[in-house]
Amino acid sequence: MSFATRLLSANPGAQVSSALSGSLTTPGAKGAFVPLNLGSYDALGTVTVLSGGVADITFAGIPQTGYSHLQLRCHLQDNRTTYGIDQLRVQVGNGTIDTGSTSYAYHYFRGDGTTADAAGFPTSSGDNASWQINGAVGTAVSATYWGGIIIDILSYASVTKNKTMKSFSGNDLAGTGPSSVPGRVVLGSGVWLGADALKSITTIKLMPENGTLFSQNSQVSLYGVK
């Protein structure tokens, strides 16, 4: 079964595309100029939410060779109606998604243009059945409230390392968001510490925290990083 077929079966309420050809690479050296080698990216698949929304977005059967890391690029809104911002929950697994209550640890540093704060959530904090990416999702409070997120999952195919992730997320509520939140920029990181954490990651699942559905036109693209 192809990766595109697995992606489609995992996301029945969404439009799916897969493109394993083409890459973005740094230019070759010319004369004395030696470019920084930033690697290259292959687009593995994209999920776009259709009318009616979906409860989660899942990438299954992720290729296990040819790439060192994974990157998710997300443009998201959910159906939460009480606040302009929501959190994104991310779970991973090897074949089966790890939903263990102490499987994930994470922290964040965030700012809204006026104040800044930080928080950490070790596996003993009681909220650790997923990574939580703060301030990453816009909500149905306004049609213009959307969130943008980039998530890097490092050494995803390693069987000797615990998998770590780093994220950069944010949204702009035009300075008039509910509960006096004008928007946020957030840096985050996390580690997978579940029973299968020394296995490779073959599956990734994304869910809104307080909303129940991702809104129509939400989109997530998965890239392999060489």
ZATI-195478 format. One line per field, with one value per residue: residue in three letters; y, z, x of N, C-alpha, C in turn. Coordinates in nm, 4 decimals, decimal comma. Atoms other than C-alpha are relative to their C-alpha. Layout:
residu <- Ala;... .
n_c2 <- Y;... .
n_c3 <- Z;... .
n_c1 <- X;... .
ca_c2 <- Y;... .
ca_c3 <- Z;... .
ca_c1 <- X;... .
c_c2 <- Y;... .
c_c3 <- Z;... .
c_c1 <- X;... .
This chain:
residu <- Met;Ser;Phe;Ala;Thr;Arg;Leu;Leu;Ser;Ala;Asn;Pro;Gly;Ala;Gln;Val;Ser;Ser;Ala;Leu;Ser;Gly;Ser;Leu;Thr;Thr;Pro;Gly;Ala;Lys;Gly;Ala;Phe;Val;Pro;Leu;Asn;Leu;Gly;Ser;Tyr;Asp;Ala;Leu;Gly;Thr;Val;Thr;Val;Leu;Ser;Gly;Gly;Val;Ala;Asp;Ile;Thr;Phe;Ala;Gly;Ile;Pro;Gln;Thr;Gly;Tyr;Ser;His;Leu;Gln;Leu;Arg;Cys;His;Leu;Gln;Asp;Asn;Arg;Thr;Thr;Tyr;Gly;Ile;Asp;Gln;Leu;Arg;Val;Gln;Val;Gly;Asn;Gly;Thr;Ile;Asp;Thr;Gly;Ser;Thr;Ser;Tyr;Ala;Tyr;His;Tyr;Phe;Arg;Gly;Asp;Gly;Thr;Thr;Ala;Asp;Ala;Ala;Gly;Phe;Pro;Thr;Ser;Ser;Gly;Asp;Asn;Ala;Ser;Trp;Gln;Ile;Asn;Gly;Ala;Val;Gly;Thr;Ala;Val;Ser;Ala;Thr;Tyr;Trp;Gly;Gly;Ile;Ile;Ile;Asp;Ile;Leu;Ser;Tyr;Ala;Ser;Val;Thr;Lys;Asn;Lys;Thr;Met;Lys;Ser;Phe;Ser;Gly;Asn;Asp;Leu;Ala;Gly;Thr;Gly;Pro;Ser;Ser;Val;Pro;Gly;Arg;Val;Val;Leu;Gly;Ser;Gly;Val;Trp;Leu;Gly;Ala;Asp;Ala;Leu;Lys;Ser;Ile;Thr;Thr;Ile;Lys;Leu;Met;Pro;Glu;Asn;Gly;Thr;Leu;Phe;Ser;Gln;Asn;Ser;Gln;Val;Ser;Leu;Tyr;Gly;Val;Lys .
n_c2 <- -0,1191;-0,1196;-0,0955;-0,0802;0,0804;0,0075;-0,1327;-0,0192;0,0855;-0,0518;-0,1314;0,0115;-0,1262;-0,1006;0,0191;0,0438;0,0092;0,0490;-0,0336;0,0476;-0,0441;-0,1391;-0,0399;-0,1325;0,0188;-0,1190;-0,0086;0,0506;-0,0994;-0,0703;-0,0736;0,0112;0,0074;0,1346;-0,0173;0,0849;0,1136;0,0092;0,1183;-0,0204;0,0399;0,0623;-0,0019;0,1372;0,0029;-0,1125;0,0235;-0,1212;0,0334;-0,0351;-0,0481;0,0847;0,0127;0,1312;0,0003;0,0109;0,0169;0,1069;0,0480;0,1367;0,0620;-0,0967;0,0680;0,0192;-0,0166;-0,1134;-0,1279;-0,0058;-0,0638;-0,0338;-0,1337;-0,0249;-0,1410;0,0039;-0,1195;0,0678;-0,0617;0,0997;-0,0487;-0,0592;-0,1254;-0,0795;-0,0601;-0,0184;0,0834;0,1339;0,0760;0,1172;0,1196;0,0863;0,1316;0,0791;0,1414;0,0958;0,0798;-0,0426;-0,1268;0,0094;-0,0859;0,0161;-0,1225;-0,0560;0,0289;-0,1202;-0,1170;-0,1151;-0,1319;-0,1086;-0,1402;-0,0725;-0,1424;-0,0579;-0,1391;-0,0758;0,0848;0,1271;0,0975;0,1322;0,1089;0,1329;0,1075;0,1307;0,1113;0,0150;-0,1171;0,0377;-0,0418;0,0456;0,1003;-0,0543;-0,1301;-0,1119;-0,1146;-0,1093;-0,1127;0,0392;0,0177;-0,1021;0,0580;-0,0443;-0,1288;-0,0863;0,0688;-0,0441;0,0487;0,1210;0,0169;0,0596;0,0793;0,0873;0,0986;0,0887;0,1217;0,0306;0,1398;0,0715;0,1427;0,0593;0,0986;-0,0138;-0,1313;-0,0525;-0,0980;-0,1352;-0,0906;-0,1433;-0,0635;-0,1455;-0,0204;-0,1323;-0,0497;-0,1429;-0,0245;-0,1401;-0,0850;-0,0097;0,1343;0,0145;0,0130;-0,0953;0,0617;-0,0529;0,0963;0,0526;0,0728;0,1010;0,0993;0,1167;0,1211;0,1139;0,1289;0,1184;0,0880;0,1146;0,1350;0,0266;-0,1198;0,0361;0,0478;-0,1091;-0,0577;0,0292;-0,0600;-0,1265;-0,0425;-0,1365;-0,0251;-0,1210;0,0316;-0,0376;0,0232;0,1409;0,0217;-0,0973;-0,0644;0,0120;-0,0672;0,0273;0,0775;0,0442;0,0646;0,0742;0,0011;0,0727;-0,0841;0,0848 .
n_c3 <- 0,0000;0,0100;-0,1089;0,0294;-0,0321;-0,1464;-0,0469;0,0291;-0,0868;-0,1363;-0,0060;0,0922;0,0177;0,0472;0,1296;-0,0246;0,1133;-0,0340;0,1051;-0,0446;0,0927;-0,0146;-0,1295;-0,0098;-0,0398;0,0009;0,1243;-0,0047;-0,0264;0,1150;-0,0412;-0,1406;-0,0810;-0,0407;-0,0672;-0,1134;0,0412;-0,0822;0,0365;0,0984;-0,0451;0,0947;-0,0416;-0,0096;0,0112;-0,0536;-0,0339;-0,0022;-0,0578;0,0840;-0,0675;-0,1105;-0,0961;-0,0447;-0,1401;-0,0094;0,1243;-0,0287;0,1017;-0,0328;0,0978;0,0379;0,0479;-0,1054;0,0547;0,0891;-0,0695;-0,1375;-0,0876;0,0593;-0,0287;0,0247;0,0211;-0,0286;0,0025;-0,0684;-0,0763;-0,0476;-0,0240;-0,1327;0,0129;-0,1230;-0,0135;0,1343;0,0195;-0,0580;0,0038;0,0868;-0,0630;0,0955;-0,0493;0,0963;-0,0335;0,0955;0,0362;-0,0838;-0,0676;-0,1433;-0,0752;-0,1416;-0,0783;-0,0395;0,1132;0,0638;-0,0804;0,0898;-0,0622;0,0967;-0,0330;0,0867;-0,0202;0,0761;0,0299;-0,1257;-0,1068;0,0395;-0,1070;0,0388;-0,0860;0,0345;-0,0371;-0,0036;0,0136;-0,1238;-0,0199;0,0109;0,1282;0,0807;0,0989;0,1303;-0,0030;0,0161;0,0630;-0,0513;0,0865;0,1372;0,0811;-0,0060;-0,0346;0,0701;-0,0510;0,1182;0,1200;0,0290;-0,1021;0,0412;-0,0580;0,0817;-0,0829;0,0587;-0,0991;0,0420;-0,0804;0,0302;-0,0043;-0,0192;0,0308;-0,0864;-0,0989;-0,1145;-0,0611;-0,0238;0,1046;-0,0469;0,0973;-0,0278;0,0738;0,0069;0,0340;-0,0302;0,0675;-0,0122;-0,0168;0,0395;-0,1181;-0,0597;-0,0348;-0,1248;-0,1243;0,0068;0,0606;0,1363;0,0813;-0,0701;0,0644;-0,0993;0,0255;-0,0834;0,0226;-0,0721;0,0152;-0,0108;-0,1000;-0,0203;0,0029;0,1323;0,0410;0,0684;0,1332;0,0956;0,0120;0,1274;0,0004;-0,0720;-0,0096;-0,0480;-0,0468;-0,0807;-0,1415;-0,0532;0,1054;0,0312;0,1422;0,0802;0,0930;0,1435;0,0560;-0,0780;0,0832;-0,0568;0,0964;-0,0602;0,0805;-0,0449;0,0011;0,0252 .
n_c1 <- 0,0847;-0,0825;0,0153;0,1189;0,1184;0,0089;0,0367;0,1413;0,0812;-0,0083;0,0637;0,1132;0,0714;-0,0942;-0,0636;-0,1363;-0,0913;-0,1328;-0,0972;-0,1302;-0,1031;-0,0394;-0,0520;-0,0574;-0,1387;-0,0836;-0,0765;-0,1354;-0,1032;-0,0553;-0,1180;-0,0373;0,1209;0,0394;0,1287;0,0336;0,0804;0,1202;0,0745;0,1056;0,1318;0,0916;0,1400;0,0506;0,1451;0,0755;0,1400;0,0817;0,1297;0,1136;0,1196;0,0439;-0,1078;-0,0457;-0,0408;-0,1451;-0,0756;-0,0947;-0,0937;-0,0369;-0,0886;-0,1040;-0,1212;-0,0994;-0,1341;-0,0196;0,0133;-0,0499;0,0978;0,1286;0,0522;0,1413;0,0339;0,1432;0,0845;0,1096;0,1079;0,0953;0,1357;0,0160;0,0742;-0,0087;-0,1324;-0,0540;-0,1182;0,0062;-0,1248;-0,0063;-0,0549;-0,0694;-0,0397;-0,0768;-0,0057;-0,0540;0,1165;0,1119;-0,0251;-0,0245;0,0909;-0,0311;0,0187;-0,1303;-0,0881;-0,0544;-0,0353;-0,0125;0,0054;0,0144;-0,0264;0,0920;0,0183;0,1107;-0,0308;0,0019;-0,0510;-0,0613;-0,0058;-0,0483;0,0473;-0,0484;0,0909;-0,0659;0,0945;0,0772;0,0853;0,1396;0,0567;-0,1123;0,0364;-0,0382;-0,0646;0,0925;-0,0662;0,0816;0,0326;-0,0310;0,1207;0,1034;0,1297;0,1198;0,0464;-0,0002;-0,0477;-0,1369;-0,0926;-0,0715;-0,1327;-0,1046;-0,0910;-0,1017;-0,0434;-0,1083;-0,0195;-0,1400;-0,0456;0,1267;-0,0130;-0,1018;0,0419;-0,0907;0,0206;0,1339;0,0286;0,0279;0,0618;-0,0020;0,1091;0,0112;0,1407;0,0519;0,1190;0,0265;0,1429;0,0221;0,0004;0,1337;0,0437;0,0750;-0,0770;-0,1116;-0,1181;-0,0101;-0,0721;-0,1170;-0,1090;-0,0367;-0,1039;0,0242;-0,0792;0,0543;-0,0680;0,0857;-0,0606;0,0877;-0,0565;-0,0559;-0,0726;-0,1240;0,0341;0,0152;0,1339;0,0654;0,1329;0,0142;0,1400;0,0192;0,1363;0,0176;0,0168;0,1308;0,0961;0,0245;-0,0253;-0,0719;0,0921;-0,0236;-0,1189;-0,1214;-0,0904;-0,1270;-0,0896;-0,1102;-0,1226;-0,1166;-0,1202;-0,1175 .
ca_c2 <- 0,0000;0,3386;0,6193;0,8249;0,5399;0,4990;0,8750;0,8783;0,5856;0,7590;1,0866;1,0067;1,3618;1,5342;1,5833;1,4121;1,4523;1,2893;1,4093;1,2116;1,3753;1,6992;1,8666;2,2022;2,2141;2,4711;2,6038;2,4518;2,6268;2,8899;3,0198;3,0912;3,0820;2,7680;2,7573;2,6250;2,2764;2,2914;1,9595;1,9169;1,8567;1,6164;1,6703;1,3390;1,4302;1,6990;1,6732;1,9470;1,9416;1,9447;2,0731;1,9410;1,9274;1,6356;1,5376;1,4589;1,4531;1,1391;1,0460;0,6682;0,4485;0,7214;0,6164;0,4838;0,5346;0,8247;1,0925;1,2006;1,4099;1,5048;1,8458;1,9321;2,2636;2,3480;2,6109;2,5359;2,6493;2,4546;2,4887;2,6223;2,9183;3,0544;3,1765;3,2992;3,0561;2,6827;2,4336;2,1570;1,8063;1,5773;1,2042;0,9642;0,5907;0,2883;0,1381;0,2254;0,5783;0,6079;0,7454;0,6671;0,9190;0,9643;0,9203;1,2825;1,5751;1,9281;2,2953;2,6325;2,9962;3,2440;3,6141;3,8324;4,1638;4,2809;3,9903;3,6715;3,3514;2,9933;2,6582;2,2999;1,9730;1,6691;1,3237;1,3495;1,6670;1,4826;1,6205;1,4027;1,1823;1,4021;1,6894;2,0162;2,2970;2,6182;2,8894;2,6983;2,6889;2,9663;2,9224;2,9706;3,2829;3,4601;3,3377;3,5266;3,3491;3,0945;2,9542;2,8708;2,6027;2,4413;2,1217;1,9367;1,5768;1,4828;1,1433;0,9968;0,6599;0,6026;0,2945;0,4161;0,7660;0,9088;1,1261;1,5018;1,7740;2,1500;2,3848;2,7450;2,8607;3,1745;3,3579;3,7146;3,8123;4,1663;4,3044;4,2420;3,8800;3,7583;3,7548;4,0415;3,8114;3,9940;3,6897;3,4910;3,3680;3,0460;2,8364;2,4811;2,1515;1,8025;1,4455;1,1102;0,8792;0,6090;0,2325;0,2342;0,5505;0,3655;0,2447;0,4487;0,6795;0,5520;0,7383;1,0953;1,2200;1,5840;1,6970;2,0231;2,0428;2,2274;2,2205;1,8956;1,9436;2,1051;2,3534;2,3341;2,4398;2,3524;2,1997;1,9995;1,9034;1,6434;1,6725;1,4376;1,6135;1,4623 .
ca_c3 <- 0,0000;-0,0991;0,1512;-0,0258;0,0128;0,3832;0,4283;0,2641;0,4697;0,7915;0,7040;0,5500;0,5968;0,4230;0,0874;0,0668;-0,1670;-0,1693;-0,3588;-0,3149;-0,6043;-0,5939;-0,3145;-0,1955;-0,1792;-0,1049;-0,4054;-0,4949;-0,4006;-0,6436;-0,6112;-0,2490;-0,1350;0,0621;0,1494;0,4786;0,4228;0,5559;0,4079;0,1763;0,2146;0,0330;0,0503;0,1719;0,1933;0,2663;0,4407;0,3753;0,5825;0,3833;0,4707;0,8040;0,9692;1,1150;1,4725;1,4000;1,1261;1,1065;0,9048;0,9012;0,7289;0,7297;0,5223;0,7459;0,5155;0,3214;0,5861;0,9140;1,0543;0,9915;0,9646;0,9906;0,8510;0,9758;0,9126;1,1584;1,2989;1,5174;1,6292;1,9789;2,0420;2,3819;2,3153;2,0170;2,0614;2,1171;2,1757;1,9402;2,0768;1,8994;1,9583;1,7909;1,7783;1,6067;1,4274;1,7156;1,8562;2,2100;2,4360;2,7667;3,0433;3,1168;2,7663;2,6773;2,8401;2,6975;2,7764;2,6135;2,6170;2,4851;2,4429;2,3265;2,2719;2,6291;2,8597;2,8415;3,0408;3,0347;3,1726;3,1804;3,1985;3,3072;3,2755;3,6336;3,5755;3,4944;3,1414;2,9431;2,7014;2,4164;2,3364;2,3770;2,1429;2,2981;2,1039;1,7792;1,6601;1,5726;1,6612;1,5300;1,7425;1,4164;1,0601;1,0555;1,3574;1,2269;1,3675;1,1961;1,3275;1,2253;1,4130;1,3749;1,4990;1,5220;1,4484;1,4066;1,2716;1,5398;1,7602;2,0079;2,0940;2,2653;2,0046;2,0591;1,8919;1,8654;1,7537;1,6508;1,6480;1,6545;1,5594;1,5184;1,6544;1,5142;1,8622;1,9524;2,0591;2,3319;2,6929;2,6054;2,4134;2,0992;1,9667;2,0596;1,9435;2,1107;2,1143;2,2381;2,2756;2,3926;2,4291;2,3793;2,6778;2,6349;2,6324;2,2575;2,2589;2,1417;1,8335;1,5153;1,4572;1,1847;1,2802;1,3891;1,5093;1,5570;1,7537;1,8914;2,2696;2,3491;2,0144;1,8824;1,5091;1,2847;1,0602;0,6835;0,4952;0,7856;0,6327;0,7474;0,5261;0,6201;0,4939;0,5177;0,6006;0,4596 .
ca_c1 <- 0,0000;0,1436;0,1994;-0,0709;-0,3222;-0,2405;-0,2727;-0,6150;-0,7472;-0,6336;-0,8119;-1,1526;-1,2853;-0,9994;-0,8349;-0,4971;-0,2028;0,1394;0,4443;0,7633;0,9463;1,1389;1,3297;1,4527;1,8321;2,0970;2,2926;2,6274;2,9495;3,0817;3,4356;3,5244;3,1613;3,0750;2,7026;2,5782;2,4408;2,0856;1,9835;1,6885;1,3174;1,0854;0,7096;0,5642;0,1976;-0,0615;-0,3978;-0,6575;-0,9766;-1,3017;-1,6490;-1,7739;-1,4321;-1,2366;-1,1556;-0,7912;-0,5297;-0,3158;-0,0072;0,0468;0,3047;0,5694;0,8754;1,1534;1,4506;1,5944;1,5371;1,6946;1,4086;1,0459;0,8847;0,5139;0,3891;0,0415;-0,2277;-0,5065;-0,8377;-1,0818;-1,4433;-1,3770;-1,6106;-1,5048;-1,1500;-0,9504;-0,6617;-0,6401;-0,3592;-0,2524;-0,2026;0,0430;0,0842;0,3272;0,3796;0,5231;0,2242;-0,0082;-0,0385;0,1026;-0,1732;-0,0017;-0,0703;0,3026;0,4451;0,5235;0,7026;0,7067;0,7531;0,6948;0,8011;0,5432;0,4793;0,1914;0,3680;0,3090;0,3848;0,5900;0,5794;0,7033;0,5923;0,7157;0,5216;0,7269;0,5733;0,4482;0,2448;-0,0785;-0,1275;0,1099;-0,0839;0,0430;0,2723;0,0832;0,1851;0,0625;-0,1178;-0,0961;-0,4562;-0,7010;-1,0685;-1,4209;-1,4638;-1,3735;-1,3272;-0,9960;-0,8442;-0,5917;-0,2693;0,0569;0,2914;0,6198;0,7094;1,0400;1,0654;1,4330;1,5904;1,2419;1,3623;1,6269;1,5976;1,8613;1,7328;1,4280;1,2556;1,2514;1,0496;1,0745;0,8011;0,7463;0,3860;0,1777;-0,1373;-0,2569;-0,5976;-0,5691;-0,5190;-0,8837;-0,8922;-1,1288;-1,0074;-0,7692;-0,5318;-0,4079;-0,2241;0,0855;0,4234;0,5364;0,8539;0,8154;0,9968;0,9187;1,0397;0,8645;0,9286;0,6659;0,7165;0,7903;1,0016;1,3127;1,1257;1,0974;0,8013;0,5696;0,2513;0,1695;-0,1701;-0,2767;-0,5849;-0,7238;-0,7234;-1,0468;-1,2220;-1,3658;-1,2994;-1,0430;-1,2240;-1,2597;-0,9421;-0,7123;-0,4035;-0,1003;0,1936;0,4551;0,8133;1,1076;1,4347;1,7532 .
c_c2 <- 0,1242;0,0915;0,0852;-0,0751;-0,0113;0,1341;0,0252;-0,0823;0,0503;0,1313;0,0036;0,1300;0,1094;-0,0337;-0,0267;0,0024;-0,0485;0,0289;-0,0379;0,0401;0,1467;0,0302;0,1426;-0,0152;0,1319;0,0035;-0,0567;0,1122;0,0612;0,0822;-0,0257;-0,0153;-0,1452;0,0121;-0,0933;-0,1118;-0,0173;-0,1243;0,0306;-0,0629;-0,0661;0,0073;-0,1424;-0,0070;0,1209;-0,0418;0,1350;-0,0374;0,0529;0,0476;-0,0986;-0,0209;-0,1433;0,0114;-0,0083;-0,0121;-0,0987;-0,0307;-0,1385;-0,0576;0,0934;-0,0746;-0,0013;0,0148;0,1234;0,1348;-0,0104;0,0491;0,0193;0,1443;0,0054;0,1501;0,0103;0,1389;-0,0452;0,0948;-0,1134;0,0659;0,0488;0,1372;0,0934;0,0755;0,0083;-0,0903;-0,1373;-0,0651;-0,1182;-0,1144;-0,0916;-0,1288;-0,0730;-0,1467;-0,0810;-0,0977;0,0449;0,1298;-0,0236;0,1012;-0,0085;0,1316;0,0618;-0,0136;0,1219;0,1055;0,1157;0,1288;0,1056;0,1321;0,0824;0,1482;0,0520;0,1470;0,0884;-0,0787;-0,1271;-0,0936;-0,1331;-0,1027;-0,1315;-0,1066;-0,1325;-0,1106;-0,0197;0,1108;-0,0292;0,0398;-0,0417;-0,1149;0,0487;0,1144;0,1055;0,1181;0,1210;0,1062;-0,0271;0,0016;0,1210;-0,0654;0,0644;0,1263;0,1020;-0,0792;0,0365;-0,0531;-0,1351;-0,0035;-0,0620;-0,0685;-0,0728;-0,0906;-0,0865;-0,1176;-0,0591;-0,1491;-0,0961;-0,1507;-0,0702;-0,1031;0,0025;0,1319;0,0197;0,1140;0,1352;0,0802;0,1436;0,0653;0,1510;0,0284;0,1419;0,0286;0,1479;0,0199;0,1468;0,0935;0,0062;-0,1363;-0,0042;-0,0223;0,0813;-0,0622;0,0481;-0,0983;-0,0455;-0,0522;-0,0939;-0,0884;-0,1181;-0,1126;-0,1127;-0,1250;-0,1109;-0,1011;-0,1240;-0,1332;-0,0320;0,1110;-0,0299;-0,0729;0,1197;0,0498;-0,0291;0,0718;0,1266;0,0403;0,1389;0,0211;0,1367;-0,0373;0,0275;-0,0080;-0,1491;-0,0329;0,1055;0,0544;-0,0271;0,0900;-0,0023;-0,0936;-0,0334;-0,0708;-0,0645;-0,0030;-0,0925;0,0876;-0,0893;0,0480 .
c_c3 <- 0,0000;0,1189;-0,0219;0,0359;0,1504;0,0569;-0,0208;0,0931;0,1432;0,0166;-0,0939;-0,0240;-0,0578;-0,1402;0,0226;-0,1289;0,0502;-0,1157;0,0489;-0,0958;0,0233;0,1392;-0,0085;0,0513;-0,0012;-0,1281;0,0165;0,0212;-0,1301;0,0475;0,1463;0,0902;0,0279;0,0777;0,1186;-0,0472;0,0951;-0,0309;-0,1059;0,0510;-0,1143;0,0568;-0,0036;-0,0132;0,0654;0,0254;0,0089;0,0444;-0,0894;0,0853;0,1080;0,1053;0,0310;0,1433;0,0168;-0,1400;0,0300;-0,1224;0,0442;-0,1093;-0,0491;-0,0458;0,1060;-0,0490;-0,0890;0,0681;0,1422;0,0970;-0,0765;0,0345;-0,0382;-0,0132;0,0020;-0,0085;0,0521;0,0662;0,0515;0,0368;0,1426;-0,0140;0,1197;0,0145;-0,1397;-0,0356;0,0601;-0,0116;-0,0965;0,0796;-0,1074;0,0703;-0,1106;0,0417;-0,1081;-0,0334;0,0726;0,0713;0,1508;0,0718;0,1508;0,0751;0,0474;-0,1139;-0,0561;0,1049;-0,0955;0,0811;-0,1084;0,0595;-0,0969;0,0363;-0,0867;-0,0346;0,1230;0,1130;-0,0584;0,1196;-0,0562;0,0980;-0,0506;0,0544;-0,0056;-0,0031;0,1241;0,0191;-0,0167;-0,1301;-0,1115;-0,0946;-0,1425;0,0238;-0,0156;-0,0556;0,0216;-0,1069;-0,1471;-0,0936;0,0169;0,0237;-0,0772;0,0594;-0,1140;-0,1182;-0,0328;0,0993;-0,0424;0,0675;-0,0997;0,0872;-0,0879;0,1117;-0,0616;0,0968;-0,0407;0,0145;0,0169;-0,0228;0,0881;0,0950;0,1219;0,0736;0,0358;-0,0981;0,0622;-0,1107;0,0440;-0,0888;0,0063;-0,0492;0,0332;-0,0722;0,0315;0,0065;-0,0240;0,1197;0,0742;0,0416;0,1293;0,1176;-0,0038;-0,0510;-0,1445;-0,1000;0,0754;-0,0976;0,1054;-0,0527;0,0938;-0,0297;0,0806;-0,0260;0,0181;0,0889;0,0270;-0,0149;-0,1327;-0,0482;-0,0675;-0,1310;-0,0936;-0,0003;-0,1391;-0,0153;0,0849;-0,0036;0,0614;0,0350;0,0660;0,1459;0,0490;-0,1043;-0,0238;-0,1454;-0,0530;-0,1057;-0,1450;-0,0424;0,0927;-0,0808;0,0756;-0,1084;0,0762;-0,0968;0,0645;-0,0167;-0,0136;0,0812 .
c_c1 <- 0,0882;-0,0237;-0,1243;-0,1268;-0,0182;-0,0447;-0,1485;-0,0873;-0,0006;-0,0756;-0,1208;-0,0745;0,0856;0,0477;0,1473;0,0796;0,1339;0,0928;0,1381;0,1112;0,0305;0,0494;0,0508;0,1422;0,0736;0,0815;0,1399;0,1011;0,0507;0,1187;0,0313;-0,1225;-0,0359;-0,1309;-0,0146;-0,0916;-0,1181;-0,0822;-0,1032;-0,1281;-0,0758;-0,1409;-0,0545;-0,1511;-0,0633;-0,1433;-0,0705;-0,1408;-0,1125;-0,1175;-0,0443;0,1065;0,0379;0,0517;0,1511;0,0579;0,1118;0,0851;0,0465;0,0888;0,1087;0,1255;0,1096;0,1432;0,0035;-0,0026;0,0548;-0,1064;-0,1312;-0,0363;-0,1479;-0,0210;-0,1514;-0,0631;-0,1348;-0,0988;-0,0892;-0,1327;-0,0226;-0,0662;0,0159;0,1306;0,0603;0,1163;-0,0262;0,1378;-0,0139;0,0606;0,0569;0,0396;0,0752;-0,0036;0,0664;-0,1122;-0,1248;0,0370;0,0157;-0,0893;0,0249;-0,0005;0,1310;0,1018;0,0731;0,0335;0,0231;0,0069;-0,0133;0,0471;-0,0832;-0,0056;-0,1128;0,0225;0,0023;0,0623;0,0605;-0,0024;0,0472;-0,0550;0,0562;-0,0927;0,0751;-0,1036;-0,0859;-0,1020;-0,1482;-0,0669;0,0951;-0,0326;0,0264;0,0963;-0,1082;0,0776;-0,0888;-0,0257;0,0133;-0,1191;-0,0913;-0,1347;-0,1138;-0,0600;-0,0049;0,0546;0,1435;0,1020;0,0579;0,1361;0,0953;0,1026;0,1003;0,0504;0,1089;0,0083;0,1344;0,0288;-0,1180;0,0111;0,1033;-0,0613;0,0917;-0,0196;-0,1462;-0,0245;-0,0349;-0,0659;0,0235;-0,1047;0,0107;-0,1412;-0,0421;-0,1290;-0,0188;-0,1502;-0,0331;-0,0123;-0,1314;-0,0531;-0,0785;0,0933;0,1284;0,1290;0,0117;0,0601;0,1237;0,1034;0,0562;0,1127;-0,0232;0,0967;-0,0607;0,0812;-0,1034;0,0699;-0,0846;0,0704;0,0667;0,0921;0,1338;-0,0275;-0,0152;-0,1446;-0,0536;-0,1331;-0,0005;-0,1464;-0,0079;-0,1467;-0,0073;-0,0218;-0,1421;-0,1114;-0,0165;0,0292;0,0956;-0,0954;0,0381;0,1154;0,1208;0,0879;0,1277;0,0788;0,1150;0,1169;0,1018;0,1217;0,1220;0,1188 .
